[in-house]
Amino acid sequence: MRQEARRFFACAVFSAALLCFAAHAFAQDADRETTSPKPSIIQADPSQALLESGFRRLYELDFQAARSDFSAYQKAAPNDPIGKSAEAASYLYEQFNAKGVLSSEFFLNDDTFLGGVNGKPSQNENPQFLQTNQMARDMAKRQLKLNAHDTRALLAITIADGMESDYDAIVQKKQFPALGMMRQAESEAAALLAADPNEKDADVALGMSNYIIGSMPGYKKAFLWFGGVHGDKQHGMELMQVAASDGHYLRPFAKVLLALASEREHQNDRARALLAELAMEYPANPRFARELALLDQQQVCCKR
């Protein structure tokens, strides 16, 4: 009995020692947790959500709501020229929507695709776009004077000059000023991709310019060739595919352009796949569903 009691006493002492050691270790850990600095957690910029939602609303054709988000973003990030470029895009996209520019009726008709929208240039002026776009360009230029490799500024000015090229050619029917602005956008897009190869939104400007110039009649292309302006339809579609797959803000826009270009090139399966993706991603935009229905109707008629 005495031996068992001694054994019990020894076990009790040993258990108590373990408990004391554990309590001491726990206290030390707690002290370390309270005194040692915790690793910092990088939070995502909440203002970016405004930019994302603004572009989504833009592609849903809710232009007022898009501009509200873009204005809020500009207040949250006043030094980022993308906010002003996005606002300018909303005015031009709204005009394109009203004029039916991003439709098969416009794209498949050479008179409109190469000649521009109906009406006189004076009737189609868009001063809100021009003013806002110039503000975006000026902001980007100021940033680029401080840092020639500022990717946000390069993206903003590429978008600004690319949009003004489209405006000059399609809305104002000023082909030569449009080509000059197009070449400028191409140069800026190349600089952007050199600074950051992942900025695939730049390929929208490069792709569209190549495709439009490549679609011109032979005599016009020859004339432009001597002026140092070149275009290649196939290369243009390849660049638009890159932007449609890996772009960010302009990815849906690149998909629309590529789908309509594919219809022009009689690549209807490719066009249908792109339109189906857009209709599913943006169900609030009736144009995507309408273009998809028109293409399906056309294919049914061809099979009869």
C-alpha positions in Angstrom: 0.0 0.0 0.0 2.8 2.4 0.9 4.5 1.6 -2.4 1.2 2.3 -4.3 0.8 5.5 -2.4 4.3 6.6 -3.2 3.6 5.8 -6.9 0.4 7.8 -6.8 2.1 10.7 -5.2 4.9 10.7 -7.8 2.4 10.6 -10.6 0.5 13.5 -9.1 3.6 15.6 -8.7 4.7 14.8 -12.3 1.2 15.7 -13.7 1.2 18.9 -11.7 4.6 19.8 -13.1 3.4 19.2 -16.6 0.4 21.4 -16.0 2.6 24.2 -14.7 4.9 23.9 -17.6 2.0 24.0 -20.1 0.5 27.0 -18.3 3.8 28.8 -18.4 4.3 28.0 -22.1 0.8 29.2 -22.9 1.4 32.4 -21.0 4.6 33.0 -22.9 2.8 32.4 -26.2 0.0 34.8 -25.2 2.6 37.4 -24.3 4.3 37.0 -27.7 1.0 37.4 -29.4 0.3 40.6 -27.7 3.8 42.1 -27.9 5.0 40.8 -31.3 3.7 42.8 -34.3 1.2 40.9 -36.5 1.9 40.6 -40.2 0.1 43.3 -42.1 -2.8 42.2 -44.4 -3.0 44.0 -47.7 -6.6 45.0 -48.4 -7.9 45.4 -51.9 -8.6 49.0 -52.9 -12.4 49.4 -52.3 -12.6 52.1 -54.9 -11.8 49.6 -57.7 -15.3 48.1 -57.1 -16.8 51.4 -58.3 -14.8 51.1 -61.5 -15.8 47.5 -62.0 -19.5 48.1 -61.4 -19.4 51.2 -63.7 -18.1 49.2 -66.6 -20.6 46.4 -65.9 -23.4 49.0 -66.0 -22.0 50.5 -69.2 -22.2 47.1 -70.9 -25.7 46.7 -69.5 -26.6 50.0 -71.3 -27.4 51.7 -68.0 -25.3 54.8 -68.8 -26.5 57.1 -66.1 -25.7 54.5 -63.4 -22.3 53.8 -65.0 -21.5 57.5 -64.9 -22.5 57.7 -61.3 -20.0 54.9 -60.4 -17.3 56.5 -62.5 -17.8 59.9 -60.8 -17.6 58.3 -57.4 -14.4 56.5 -58.5 -12.9 59.8 -59.6 -13.6 61.3 -56.1 -12.0 58.2 -54.5 -9.0 58.1 -56.8 -8.6 61.6 -58.2 -5.1 60.9 -59.6 -6.1 57.9 -61.7 -7.0 59.1 -65.3 -8.8 55.8 -65.9 -11.8 57.2 -64.1 -12.1 60.1 -66.6 -11.5 57.8 -69.6 -14.2 55.5 -68.4 -16.6 58.4 -68.1 -15.7 59.5 -71.6 -16.3 55.9 -72.8 -19.9 56.1 -71.4 -20.8 59.1 -73.6 -19.3 57.5 -76.7 -20.8 54.0 -76.0 -24.2 55.6 -75.4 -24.0 57.4 -78.8 -22.9 54.2 -80.5 -25.9 52.4 -79.0 -28.3 55.1 -80.1 -26.9 55.0 -83.7 -26.7 51.1 -83.8 -23.0 51.1 -84.4 -22.4 47.9 -82.5 -24.8 45.9 -84.6 -24.7 43.5 -87.5 -26.8 46.0 -89.6 -24.0 48.5 -89.3 -21.0 46.2 -89.4 -22.1 44.1 -92.4 -22.9 47.1 -94.5 -19.8 48.6 -96.1 -21.5 51.9 -96.6 -21.9 52.4 -92.8 -18.9 50.3 -91.6 -16.4 52.2 -93.8 -18.5 55.4 -94.3 -19.9 56.1 -90.9 -23.3 56.7 -89.3 -26.2 58.4 -91.0 -26.5 62.1 -90.8 -24.3 65.1 -91.1 -21.2 65.4 -88.8 -22.7 68.6 -87.3 -25.9 66.7 -86.4 -23.8 64.0 -84.7 -21.5 66.0 -82.5 -20.9 64.7 -79.0 -19.4 67.6 -77.0 -19.7 65.7 -73.7 -17.5 62.9 -75.0 -14.9 65.3 -76.5 -14.6 67.4 -73.4 -14.4 64.5 -71.0 -12.0 62.6 -73.3 -9.7 65.6 -73.5 -9.6 65.9 -69.7 -8.7 62.2 -69.5 -5.9 62.7 -72.1 -4.6 65.8 -70.2 -4.5 63.9 -66.9 -2.7 61.0 -68.5 -0.1 63.3 -70.1 0.6 65.0 -66.8 1.2 61.6 -65.2 3.4 60.4 -68.0 5.6 63.5 -67.6 6.4 62.3 -64.1 6.7 58.6 -65.1 6.8 57.6 -68.8 6.1 54.0 -67.8 3.0 54.7 -65.7 0.7 51.9 -66.9 -2.5 53.5 -65.6 -1.7 56.7 -67.6 -0.7 54.7 -70.6 -3.9 52.7 -70.5 -6.0 55.9 -70.1 -4.4 57.7 -73.0 -4.6 54.6 -75.2 -8.3 54.3 -74.5 -8.8 58.1 -75.0 -7.0 58.2 -78.4 -8.6 54.9 -79.6 -12.0 56.2 -78.8 -11.4 59.6 -80.5 -10.2 57.7 -83.5 -13.5 55.8 -83.6 -15.4 59.0 -83.1 -13.6 60.8 -85.9 -14.1 57.9 -88.4 -17.6 56.6 -87.5 -19.4 59.7 -86.2 -17.7 62.6 -87.8 -16.6 60.8 -91.0 -13.2 62.4 -90.8 -11.1 59.5 -92.1 -7.6 61.2 -92.2 -7.8 62.7 -88.7 -9.1 59.3 -87.6 -6.1 57.6 -89.1 -3.7 60.0 -87.4 -5.3 59.4 -84.0 -5.4 55.7 -84.7 -1.6 55.6 -85.3 -1.2 57.6 -82.1 -3.3 55.0 -80.2 -1.3 52.2 -81.7 2.0 53.8 -80.5 0.6 54.2 -77.0 -0.7 50.7 -76.9 2.7 49.4 -77.9 4.3 51.4 -75.1 1.7 50.1 -72.6 2.4 46.5 -73.6 6.1 47.1 -73.3 5.6 48.4 -69.8 3.2 45.6 -68.8 2.6 42.7 -71.2 -0.5 41.7 -69.2 -2.4 44.9 -70.1 -4.3 43.2 -72.9 -6.9 46.0 -73.2 -4.3 47.7 -75.3 -4.9 45.1 -78.0 -8.4 46.5 -78.7 -7.0 49.7 -80.3 -4.3 47.7 -82.2 -6.8 45.1 -83.3 -9.5 47.4 -84.5 -7.2 49.7 -86.4 -5.6 46.7 -88.2 -9.1 45.3 -89.1 -10.6 48.5 -90.3 -7.6 49.5 -92.5 -7.4 45.9 -93.7 -11.1 46.0 -94.7 -10.7 49.1 -96.9 -10.8 48.8 -100.7 -7.5 48.0 -102.4 -6.9 51.5 -103.8 -7.4 53.1 -100.4 -5.1 50.6 -98.7 -2.4 51.3 -101.4 -2.8 55.0 -100.8 -2.4 54.6 -97.0 0.5 52.2 -97.5 2.5 55.0 -99.2 1.7 57.2 -96.2 3.1 54.6 -93.8 -0.3 53.3 -92.6 -0.7 49.5 -92.7 -3.5 47.2 -91.8 -4.1 43.4 -91.7 -7.6 42.0 -91.1 -6.4 38.6 -89.9 -3.9 40.2 -87.5 -6.5 42.6 -86.3 -8.8 39.7 -85.4 -6.0 37.9 -83.7 -5.4 41.0 -81.5 -9.1 41.4 -80.7 -9.2 37.7 -79.7 -6.4 38.4 -77.2 -8.3 41.3 -75.7 -11.5 39.3 -75.7 -9.9 36.5 -73.8 -7.4 38.3 -71.5 -8.6 41.9 -71.4 -10.1 43.6 -68.4 -12.2 46.7 -68.7 -12.5 46.4 -72.5 -12.9 42.6 -72.7 -16.7 42.7 -73.4 -16.1 45.5 -76.0 -13.5 43.4 -77.7 -15.9 40.5 -77.7 -18.6 42.6 -79.5 -16.1 43.8 -82.1 -14.7 40.4 -82.7 -18.2 38.8 -83.0 -19.3 41.4 -85.6 -16.0 41.1 -87.4 -16.4 37.4 -87.5 -19.8 37.8 -89.1 -18.2 40.0 -91.8 -15.7 37.2 -92.4 -18.5 34.5 -92.5 -17.2 32.9 -89.4 -20.6 32.5 -87.9 -19.8 29.7 -85.4 -17.2 31.9 -83.8 -19.5 34.9 -83.8 -22.3 32.9 -82.2 -20.1 31.6 -79.4 -19.0 35.2 -78.5 -22.5 36.6 -78.7 -23.8 33.7 -76.5 -21.2 34.5 -73.9 -22.1 38.1 -73.9 -25.9 37.5 -73.7 -25.3 35.2 -70.7 -22.9 37.5 -68.9 -25.1 40.6 -69.6 -28.7 39.5 -69.7 -29.8 43.2 -69.0 -28.4 44.2 -72.4 -31.1 43.3 -75.1 -28.7 44.0 -78.0 -26.6 40.9 -77.3 -29.6 38.6 -77.2 -31.0 40.3 -80.3 -27.8 39.9 -82.3 -27.6 36.2 -81.3 -31.2 35.7 -82.4 -30.6 37.4 -85.7 -27.6 35.2 -86.3 -29.5 32.0 -85.5 -32.3 33.1 -87.8 -29.9 33.8 -90.6 -28.4 30.3 -90.2 -31.8 28.7 -90.2 -32.7 30.5 -93.4 -29.4 29.4 -95.0 -30.1 25.8 -94.3 -33.5 25.8 -96.0 
